[in-house]
Amino acid sequence: MKKYLYLLFFLVTPLFSSEGQQSFWETYTDALRGNKEAQFQVGVIFERGIGREENQSLAAQWFEKSAEQGHVDAQYNVAIMYAAGRGVDVDEGKAMMWLAKAAKQKDKEARKLLNDIIDGKLDKKSSDAVNNYHDAVSDNSFEMITPTTLMTKEGAKVCDQKGICIALKANTALTSTSKNRQFYKISGTVTKKGWQEYKKEGWIDENSVEIRR
Protein backbone atom coordinates (compact mmCIF):
# COMPACT_ATOMS: atom_id res chain seq x y z
CA MET A 1 0.00 0.00 0.00
CA LYS A 2 1.40 3.37 -0.99
CA LYS A 3 2.22 5.59 1.98
CA TYR A 4 0.27 8.59 0.77
CA LEU A 5 -2.88 6.54 0.28
CA TYR A 6 -2.47 5.05 3.74
CA LEU A 7 -2.12 8.49 5.29
CA LEU A 8 -5.16 9.78 3.45
CA PHE A 9 -7.11 6.87 4.88
CA PHE A 10 -6.16 7.87 8.40
CA LEU A 11 -6.90 11.53 7.76
CA VAL A 12 -10.42 10.91 6.51
CA THR A 13 -11.33 7.98 8.79
CA PRO A 14 -12.45 8.67 12.39
CA LEU A 15 -9.31 8.11 14.42
CA PHE A 16 -10.77 5.65 16.86
CA SER A 17 -13.26 3.91 14.58
CA SER A 18 -13.10 0.13 14.31
CA GLU A 19 -11.98 0.49 10.70
CA GLY A 20 -9.13 2.82 11.65
CA GLN A 21 -8.07 0.58 14.53
CA GLN A 22 -8.05 -2.51 12.33
CA SER A 23 -5.95 -0.76 9.70
CA PHE A 24 -3.44 0.37 12.33
CA TRP A 25 -3.00 -3.07 13.84
CA GLU A 26 -2.66 -4.69 10.44
CA THR A 27 0.08 -2.21 9.58
CA TYR A 28 1.71 -2.57 12.99
CA THR A 29 1.75 -6.36 12.62
CA ASP A 30 3.38 -6.04 9.20
CA ALA A 31 5.94 -3.68 10.74
CA LEU A 32 6.79 -6.22 13.44
CA ARG A 33 7.28 -8.80 10.71
CA GLY A 34 9.88 -6.58 9.09
CA ASN A 35 7.94 -4.89 6.28
CA LYS A 36 9.88 -1.67 5.66
CA GLU A 37 6.91 0.24 4.23
CA ALA A 38 4.77 -0.69 7.24
CA GLN A 39 7.61 0.31 9.57
CA PHE A 40 7.74 3.70 7.88
CA GLN A 41 3.96 4.10 8.19
CA VAL A 42 4.05 3.27 11.91
CA GLY A 43 6.81 5.86 12.31
CA VAL A 44 4.60 8.45 10.64
CA ILE A 45 1.65 7.54 12.86
CA PHE A 46 3.64 8.03 16.07
CA GLU A 47 5.46 11.11 14.78
CA ARG A 48 2.24 12.89 13.81
CA GLY A 49 -0.06 11.42 16.45
CA ILE A 50 -2.47 9.93 13.90
CA GLY A 51 -4.97 7.94 15.94
CA ARG A 52 -2.30 7.40 18.59
CA GLU A 53 -0.58 9.59 21.15
CA GLU A 54 2.37 11.37 19.57
CA ASN A 55 5.63 9.68 20.52
CA GLN A 56 8.78 11.02 18.88
CA SER A 57 11.00 8.34 20.39
CA LEU A 58 8.91 5.51 18.92
CA ALA A 59 8.68 7.39 15.64
CA ALA A 60 12.46 7.59 15.42
CA GLN A 61 12.81 3.89 16.25
CA TRP A 62 10.42 2.83 13.50
CA PHE A 63 11.89 5.23 10.97
CA GLU A 64 15.33 3.82 11.68
CA LYS A 65 14.15 0.22 11.35
CA SER A 66 12.68 1.08 7.95
CA ALA A 67 15.74 3.12 6.98
CA GLU A 68 18.01 0.17 7.73
CA GLN A 69 16.12 -1.75 5.05
CA GLY A 70 16.65 0.98 2.47
CA HIS A 71 13.40 2.98 2.67
CA VAL A 72 14.51 6.35 1.30
CA ASP A 73 11.85 8.49 3.02
CA ALA A 74 12.57 6.81 6.34
CA GLN A 75 16.27 7.53 5.82
CA TYR A 76 15.49 11.20 5.26
CA ASN A 77 13.14 11.46 8.24
CA VAL A 78 15.41 9.74 10.74
CA ALA A 79 18.26 11.95 9.54
CA ILE A 80 16.18 15.03 10.36
CA MET A 81 15.39 13.62 13.79
CA TYR A 82 19.07 13.00 14.54
CA ALA A 83 19.95 16.48 13.28
CA ALA A 84 17.27 18.18 15.37
CA GLY A 85 17.41 15.90 18.42
CA ARG A 86 13.76 14.88 18.18
CA GLY A 87 13.06 11.52 19.79
CA VAL A 88 16.79 10.79 19.84
CA ASP A 89 19.95 12.47 21.07
CA VAL A 90 21.47 14.91 18.60
CA ASP A 91 23.96 13.02 16.46
CA GLU A 92 25.27 14.89 13.44
CA GLY A 93 27.26 11.85 12.34
CA LYS A 94 24.18 9.66 12.10
CA ALA A 95 22.25 12.48 10.46
CA MET A 96 24.91 12.72 7.77
CA MET A 97 25.05 8.95 7.36
CA TRP A 98 21.31 8.63 6.74
CA LEU A 99 21.23 11.68 4.49
CA ALA A 100 24.08 10.20 2.46
CA LYS A 101 22.16 6.94 2.05
CA ALA A 102 19.03 8.81 0.96
CA ALA A 103 21.04 11.02 -1.38
CA LYS A 104 22.56 7.91 -2.93
CA GLN A 105 19.00 6.92 -3.81
CA LYS A 106 18.64 10.26 -5.62
CA ASP A 107 16.61 12.07 -2.96
CA LYS A 108 17.18 15.72 -3.90
CA GLU A 109 16.25 17.18 -0.50
CA ALA A 110 18.59 14.78 1.27
CA ARG A 111 21.41 15.74 -1.06
CA LYS A 112 20.84 19.45 -0.45
CA LEU A 113 20.63 19.06 3.31
CA LEU A 114 23.76 16.92 3.35
CA ASN A 115 25.62 19.63 1.46
CA ASP A 116 24.38 22.20 3.99
CA ILE A 117 25.80 20.12 6.83
CA ILE A 118 29.12 19.72 5.06
CA ASP A 119 29.22 23.47 4.40
CA GLY A 120 28.59 24.18 8.09
CA LYS A 121 25.10 25.59 7.59
CA LEU A 122 23.53 23.10 10.00
CA ASP A 123 24.18 23.22 13.73
CA LYS A 124 23.71 20.37 16.17
CA LYS A 125 20.32 21.43 17.47
CA SER A 126 18.41 22.28 14.36
CA SER A 127 18.32 21.78 10.65
CA ASP A 128 17.63 24.14 7.81
CA ALA A 129 14.82 21.85 6.73
CA VAL A 130 13.14 22.17 10.11
CA ASN A 131 13.77 25.89 10.43
CA ASN A 132 12.57 26.79 6.95
CA TYR A 133 9.19 25.20 7.51
CA HIS A 134 8.94 26.26 11.14
CA ASP A 135 9.66 29.91 10.33
CA ALA A 136 7.11 29.93 7.55
CA VAL A 137 4.27 28.40 9.55
CA SER A 138 4.88 29.94 12.97
CA ASP A 139 4.73 33.67 12.23
CA ASN A 140 0.98 33.58 11.43
CA SER A 141 1.37 35.87 8.42
CA PHE A 142 -0.87 33.76 6.23
CA GLU A 143 -1.95 35.08 2.86
CA MET A 144 -5.40 33.96 1.83
CA ILE A 145 -5.41 32.95 -1.82
CA THR A 146 -7.96 31.93 -4.41
CA PRO A 147 -8.74 28.22 -3.91
CA THR A 148 -5.96 26.54 -5.82
CA THR A 149 -5.33 23.02 -7.04
CA LEU A 150 -1.73 21.85 -6.74
CA MET A 151 -0.39 18.95 -8.79
CA THR A 152 2.72 17.44 -7.26
CA LYS A 153 5.92 17.01 -9.23
CA GLU A 154 8.26 14.05 -8.96
CA GLY A 155 9.90 14.00 -5.54
CA ALA A 156 7.37 16.33 -3.90
CA LYS A 157 7.02 16.11 -0.13
CA VAL A 158 4.43 17.40 2.32
CA CYS A 159 6.01 18.54 5.59
CA ASP A 160 4.69 19.51 8.98
CA GLN A 161 6.08 22.42 10.99
CA LYS A 162 8.58 20.11 12.68
CA GLY A 163 10.21 19.32 9.36
CA ILE A 164 9.06 15.71 9.07
CA CYS A 165 8.08 15.05 5.48
CA ILE A 166 5.95 12.56 3.60
CA ALA A 167 6.74 11.87 -0.04
CA LEU A 168 3.86 11.96 -2.48
CA LYS A 169 3.47 10.34 -5.85
CA ALA A 170 3.80 12.65 -8.84
CA ASN A 171 0.49 14.15 -10.03
CA THR A 172 -1.17 13.86 -6.64
CA ALA A 173 -3.87 16.53 -6.47
CA LEU A 174 -3.91 18.81 -3.43
CA THR A 175 -5.83 21.99 -2.66
CA SER A 176 -4.81 25.15 -0.83
CA THR A 177 -6.48 28.38 0.28
CA SER A 178 -3.53 30.00 2.07
CA LYS A 179 0.17 30.54 1.61
CA ASN A 180 3.15 31.72 3.65
CA ARG A 181 6.28 32.72 1.76
CA GLN A 182 6.93 29.92 -0.74
CA PHE A 183 4.88 27.32 1.14
CA TYR A 184 1.29 26.38 0.41
CA LYS A 185 -0.78 25.14 3.33
CA ILE A 186 -2.72 22.06 2.26
CA SER A 187 -6.47 22.27 2.80
CA GLY A 188 -7.50 19.08 1.09
CA THR A 189 -6.79 16.24 -1.30
CA VAL A 190 -8.58 15.23 -4.46
CA THR A 191 -9.12 11.53 -5.08
CA LYS A 192 -11.44 9.43 -7.20
CA LYS A 193 -14.00 9.79 -4.42
CA GLY A 194 -13.84 13.57 -4.60
CA TRP A 195 -12.40 16.26 -2.35
CA GLN A 196 -11.36 15.32 1.18
CA GLU A 197 -10.33 17.73 3.91
CA TYR A 198 -6.67 17.48 4.97
CA LYS A 199 -7.10 17.31 8.73
CA LYS A 200 -3.43 17.34 9.76
CA GLU A 201 -1.15 20.31 9.24
CA GLY A 202 0.80 20.05 6.02
CA TRP A 203 2.88 22.40 3.88
CA ILE A 204 4.41 22.00 0.45
CA ASP A 205 7.02 24.08 -1.36
CA GLU A 206 5.76 25.96 -4.42
CA ASN A 207 8.70 24.56 -6.38
CA SER A 208 7.35 21.04 -5.84
CA VAL A 209 3.98 21.62 -7.48
CA GLU A 210 2.30 22.92 -10.60
CA ILE A 211 -0.61 25.31 -10.14
CA ARG A 212 -3.99 24.49 -11.64
CA ARG A 213 -6.76 26.89 -10.66
Secondary structure by P-SEA (a helix, b strand, c coil): ccaaaaaaaaaacccccaaaaaaaaaaaaaaaaccaaaaaaaaaaaaacccccccaaaaaaaaaaaaaaccaaaaaaaaaaaaacccccccaaaaaaaaaaaaaaccaaaaaaaaaaaaccccccccaaaaaaaaaccccccccccbbbbbbccbbbbbccccbbbbbcccbbbbbccccccbbbbccccccccccccccbbbbbcccccccc
